[in-house]
Structure formats: C-alpha cells, structure tokens
Amino acid sequence: MTFVDFIAIFATIIITISVTFLLGKRWQFWFNLQLSGYGRIIYWLTIGLAGGSFILARVLNDILTSGLHLFLLTISGLMICSVFITLIFEIVYRFCKKQIKPNLWHKISFIIAVVALFCFGHEMAINPKIVDYQVVINKSANVDRLRIVQLSDIHINEHTSASMIQNMIDKVNNLKADFIVITGDTLDKRLKPFLENGFIEQFQQLKSKYGNYIIFGNHEYLGTHDNNNREEDIINAFKQAHLKVLKDDIVYLDEVGITLIGRDDFSSYKYDVKRASLSDLIMFSDTDRPIILLDHQPRDIKDVAEQQVDLMLSGHTHGGQIFPINILVAMMYKNANGIYHDTDHHFTSIVNSGYGFGGPPIRLMTRSEIVVIDVSFVNKTTIQ
C-alpha cells in the first residue's frame, strides 16, 4: 500500500464516520426519535453499520456471500441518497427559520424521496446512453472514415446479469463498428464470474469490421495474485471471448493505414509488471500515419499529445459516478470525462464514463455510456 492509498483510506473512514454521525443526529430530529438506554445503543449501532456498509463490503468482499455483498452495496447507495435528501430538508428547514415541526408527512416524504433518488440513480447506472463524437485526424490513412465503438469499465462481477451484458452487445452491434475497443476494467476483480456465467459466449457475439481490442485496467490486476486469476488466465479468457489483448503492444493495420497502441495499466507496477514508456512504443510506430492510443487511465495527456499521438481513448474515472466526486475527479485529470482537444498538437482525448459502475449501484449526475467515435482523416482525396 502506497502513502497515497493510505491517506485515501484514512480520509474515507474519517468522512464516513463524520457524515454518519451527522445523519444520525438529524434523523433523530426529523423522525422525532426520543431514545434512551438500549434503544439508543441499537439505533446508533444500526446507523453505524449502515454508514459503514460500503467499507464493510470492500473489506469483507472475499468472505461475504454474493447476496450479502449486494445488500451492503445497496444500503451504501441508500445512505448516499439519504445524505442528499437530508441536506435538502435541512436547507428548507433553515430557509423557513426553523419553524417547521416534523410530523408524519415529513417522515413519509423523506423515505419516499430517498427511495426515489436511489431508483433514479440506479436507472442512470444500468441504462446507458449512446454518446457520439466526431474527430478529425490531421494525417492520411487508407480510408476516409472509421467508426470506433468504445466500451469501458464494465466491472463484471457476481452481480452482473446476462441481460445487462446482452443489452450492451445488442446496442454495440447495432452501431456497425469498424473497430470495437474496450479500455480496461472489464472485470471487477475476479475472473470467475466472466468464466462461469456465460459472458465469454456473449462477448463472442460482438461484431466489427476490423476487430475487437481490449486492454487491462487497474481492476484486472486486483486479483492476479490468486490462483486461477493470474494475468495469463485473464488474457486466455479474453482471447476465448474473441478479444485481441494489447499489453504494451503496437498493431499496424495495413488495410486501414493506422497504428493502434494498447498500453498496460499504470497500476501494473504494483504487481511486479513493468509498463513500457510511451516514448519507447512511439519509437516503433509510424508517426506519419494516424496513431490511436488505448490507455485505461487518462494520465499525462499533455505529454501524450507531444508524442504525436492523434487520439487517446481512456476510461477509469466513471465520470466521478456520484456527485460531488465528479468535481474532485475533474480536478485530478485534465480530461476526466468526455472529449478534450489540443489544437496545437492536433490531439484528441476521449474519456468514457463507463458502462458499469463501481461500488454502490447508482450514478448521480453521471450516466453509464457507450461511446461512438466517427473518425475522419485528412487524405489527399479529402483535400481535393
């Protein structure tokens, strides 16, 4: 564990305890709870367990049953929604100069609002939108246009349903892609659900003209110290799914006239895997032709632009997934979500907010997505 990881975990625990305590105090007011003795102990124990449900789900992930793990994640999602609804109630209360006295209607309204917000957030998480981008690459290729469909951060785990994946397959195939690229975190941690729940056969249904490519994200590496979950096991499973795995690989596609580079994930160093530098990969690439880079984490895009990469496709951020995390993520990355153009270097970065989700099964102020990139090239025929 790095120092940054330790600080992040410590901050998460402190914030969770503080928010849980404040919620517990305000709920006593809004639900007019007069507690004493064992009632108070049971109340605060319940609030504490609910507030720490996400941390418990993460820490006890390896020993919990699938149903109990999903229950804890659902509770954590409801707690997050409760924070927003409590905040709204508090604002109204302060605006009315504290003249509101909680009654049965307020209690019912609070519960309905929390459940409604959770249902809305869950719908945003499981019902993806199609996002279209138009990109012009200022280099010539052997074709005038290409359609790339990008998937990212599917996070397949024990809770992933076959219908969710089939819905994704059907939507992607309807887009008539020239290429399909999956930019990391296809697995949540374990390979087992991908192997045993029929997902290999479903991914085999993906159709594109020139091939389907996949790279590793940080979550592919999380379980690689476990038996039957090694790096080579994951690669073999992806190959069985008819996905071409790129790990610091360069593919020059003669028919199309472009170079596709798939980088290993930034986190690989934690697992004794040395990631190649981009400059080394570029050294073996034809920079006069279009270069498309797949890199899970959208790091150092200014440096990437200076390496004569034309288009970089990433994921990882989930767009922040839940407000206000999206604001924090936007502060961490030059491009945390969507499209970014560097006109000085004729460079474009696209960050996919992900098809799936991490942790609580909700998205608030973000939405799951499938990205479609229609790329055009400045060919001689185009110029004429």
SVG drawing of the C-alpha trace seen along z (x, -y; Angstrom):
<svg xmlns="http://www.w3.org/2000/svg" viewBox="-48 -32 60 54">
<polyline fill="none" stroke="black" stroke-width="0.4" points="0.0,0.0 1.4,-3.4 1.3,-6.5 -1.4,-8.0 -3.5,-4.8 -3.2,-5.1 -4.2,-8.7 -7.2,-8.0 -8.4,-5.1 -7.9,-7.2 -9.8,-10.2 -12.6,-7.8 -13.0,-6.4 -13.0,-9.9 -15.5,-11.3 -17.8,-8.2 -17.8,-8.4 -18.4,-12.2 -21.3,-12.0 -22.8,-9.0 -22.8,-10.8 -24.4,-13.9 -27.1,-11.9 -27.9,-10.0 -28.3,-13.3 -30.5,-14.9 -32.7,-11.8 -33.4,-11.9 -34.9,-15.3 -36.8,-14.6 -38.2,-11.3 -38.8,-12.7 -37.0,-9.9 -36.8,-10.0 -34.3,-7.3 -32.7,-6.1 -31.0,-3.0 -30.8,0.0 -32.9,-1.9 -30.2,-4.5 -27.5,-1.8 -29.4,0.2 -30.1,-3.0 -26.5,-4.1 -25.3,-0.6 -27.7,-0.3 -26.7,-3.8 -23.0,-2.9 -23.4,0.4 -25.4,-1.3 -23.0,-4.2 -20.0,-1.8 -21.8,0.6 -19.6,-0.4 -16.4,0.1 -17.6,3.4 -18.5,4.5 -14.9,3.7 -13.1,5.2 -15.2,8.4 -15.6,8.8 -13.7,12.1 -15.8,13.8 -19.3,12.4 -21.9,14.3 -23.0,12.6 -26.4,11.7 -25.0,10.2 -22.4,8.2 -25.1,6.8 -27.2,6.0 -24.4,4.0 -23.8,2.1 -27.5,1.3 -27.5,0.0 -24.5,-2.2 -26.4,-3.6 -29.4,-4.3 -27.2,-6.1 -25.7,-8.3 -29.1,-9.2 -30.1,-9.9 -27.3,-12.5 -28.7,-14.5 -32.3,-14.3 -31.3,-15.2 -29.4,-18.2 -32.4,-19.4 -34.6,-19.0 -32.1,-21.0 -31.9,-23.8 -35.7,-24.1 -35.7,-24.0 -33.2,-26.8 -34.9,-28.8 -38.2,-28.6 -36.2,-29.9 -36.6,-26.6 -40.4,-27.0 -41.1,-23.5 -42.0,-20.9 -41.5,-17.3 -44.7,-15.3 -45.8,-12.1 -46.0,-13.7 -42.3,-14.8 -41.3,-11.3 -43.2,-9.7 -41.9,-12.4 -38.3,-11.7 -38.5,-8.0 -40.2,-8.3 -37.6,-10.9 -34.7,-8.7 -36.1,-5.6 -37.0,-7.7 -33.5,-9.2 -32.0,-5.7 -34.2,-4.3 -33.3,-7.3 -29.6,-6.7 -29.8,-3.0 -31.5,-3.7 -28.7,-6.1 -26.2,-3.3 -27.9,-0.4 -29.5,-2.2 -26.6,-3.5 -26.8,-6.3 -25.1,-6.4 -22.6,-9.3 -21.3,-10.4 -18.1,-12.2 -16.7,-13.5 -12.9,-13.5 -10.7,-14.7 -7.2,-13.4 -4.8,-15.6 -3.0,-12.7 -3.8,-10.5 -4.9,-6.8 -6.0,-4.2 -9.7,-5.0 -11.5,-8.3 -13.5,-7.4 -13.6,-4.9 -16.3,-4.2 -14.8,-3.2 -17.1,-2.0 -15.6,-2.3 -16.7,-0.4 -15.0,-0.8 -15.3,0.0 -17.9,2.8 -16.9,4.2 -18.2,7.7 -18.7,9.4 -21.0,11.8 -23.9,9.3 -23.6,8.7 -26.6,10.1 -26.6,11.8 -29.4,9.4 -27.2,6.4 -24.3,7.7 -26.7,8.8 -28.2,5.3 -24.7,4.0 -23.8,6.5 -27.0,5.7 -26.6,1.9 -22.9,2.1 -23.7,4.4 -26.4,2.0 -23.8,-0.7 -22.0,1.1 -18.4,0.5 -15.3,0.7 -13.4,1.3 -14.6,2.2 -12.2,1.2 -12.6,2.0 -10.4,-0.3 -10.0,1.6 -11.8,2.7 -13.8,5.2 -13.5,7.4 -14.3,6.0 -11.6,8.1 -12.3,11.8 -12.2,13.7 -14.5,16.4 -17.9,14.7 -16.6,14.0 -15.8,17.7 -18.8,19.3 -21.7,17.0 -21.6,17.4 -20.1,14.0 -17.4,15.4 -20.0,16.6 -21.8,13.3 -18.7,11.3 -18.1,13.6 -21.2,12.0 -19.5,8.6 -19.2,7.7 -16.9,5.3 -15.3,5.0 -11.6,4.9 -11.5,6.5 -12.2,6.2 -9.4,5.0 -9.1,4.9 -6.6,3.6 -6.1,4.1 -7.3,1.6 -6.4,1.5 -9.2,3.8 -7.9,6.6 -4.8,6.6 -6.5,6.6 -6.8,10.4 -3.8,11.5 -2.0,12.9 -4.8,15.5 -4.8,19.0 -6.8,19.3 -6.9,15.5 -3.4,14.8 -2.5,12.4 -2.2,15.2 -5.6,16.7 -7.3,13.3 -5.5,13.0 -6.6,16.5 -10.2,15.8 -10.3,12.6 -8.9,14.4 -11.6,17.1 -14.1,14.2 -12.5,13.3 -10.9,10.1 -7.4,9.2 -5.4,8.3 -3.0,5.4 -0.5,5.0 2.2,2.6 1.5,3.8 1.7,1.9 -0.6,3.1 -0.2,1.6 -3.4,2.2 -2.3,2.3 -5.8,2.3 -6.8,-0.8 -3.5,-2.6 -3.4,-3.4 -1.4,-2.3 -3.2,-1.1 -1.2,-1.1 -2.6,0.6 -0.8,-0.3 -0.6,1.8 -2.3,0.1 -0.5,-2.4 -1.1,-0.3 0.8,2.7 4.0,1.7 2.3,2.7 2.1,6.2 5.7,6.5 4.8,5.8 6.9,3.2 5.0,0.9 6.7,-0.3 7.2,-4.0 5.1,-5.7 8.2,-7.1 9.5,-3.5 6.2,-2.5 6.1,-5.5 9.7,-4.8 8.3,-1.7 5.3,-3.5 4.9,-5.3 4.2,-8.9 3.3,-10.0 0.2,-7.8 -2.7,-8.1 -1.9,-6.8 -4.7,-5.8 -3.7,-5.1 -5.7,-2.9 -4.7,-3.7 -7.1,-2.9 -6.2,-5.9 -6.3,-9.3 -3.0,-10.5 -0.4,-12.9 -2.4,-13.7 -0.3,-16.8 2.8,-14.5 0.8,-12.1 -0.1,-14.9 3.5,-15.9 4.4,-12.3 2.4,-12.7 -0.5,-10.5 -3.6,-11.7 -6.4,-10.1 -6.3,-8.7 -9.2,-6.6 -9.5,-6.0 -11.9,-5.2 -11.2,-4.7 -12.9,-7.8 -16.5,-6.8 -17.1,-10.5 -17.0,-10.7 -20.1,-8.4 -21.6,-10.3 -21.7,-14.0 -19.6,-15.7 -16.9,-13.1 -17.2,-14.2 -15.9,-17.6 -12.9,-16.1 -12.2,-13.8 -12.3,-16.8 -9.6,-18.5 -7.4,-15.4 -7.3,-15.0 -7.0,-17.4 -9.8,-15.4 -11.8,-13.5 -14.8,-12.8 -15.9,-13.4 -13.8,-15.0 -10.8,-17.2 -8.9,-18.8 -5.4,-20.1 -5.4,-22.0 -1.7,-22.9 -0.8,-19.2 -3.8,-18.1 -4.6,-15.7 -7.9,-14.5 -8.6,-12.7 -11.8,-10.9 -12.7,-9.5 -15.6,-7.1 -17.6,-7.3 -18.0,-3.5 -20.8,-1.0 -20.9,0.3 -20.2,-1.2 -18.0,-0.7 -19.4,-0.1 -22.9,-1.4 -25.2,-0.5 -26.1,-4.1 -25.0,-7.1 -25.9,-10.7 -25.1,-13.5 -23.4,-11.0 -24.6,-8.2 -23.3,-4.9 -22.5,-5.1 -21.4,-3.5 -19.1,-5.9 -19.2,-6.1 -16.3,-7.9 -16.6,-8.7 -13.1,-9.5 -12.2,-11.2 -8.8,-11.6 -7.2,-14.3 -6.5,-12.2 -5.5,-13.5 -8.9,-12.6 -10.5,-14.5 -8.3,-17.6 -9.2,-17.6"/>
</svg>
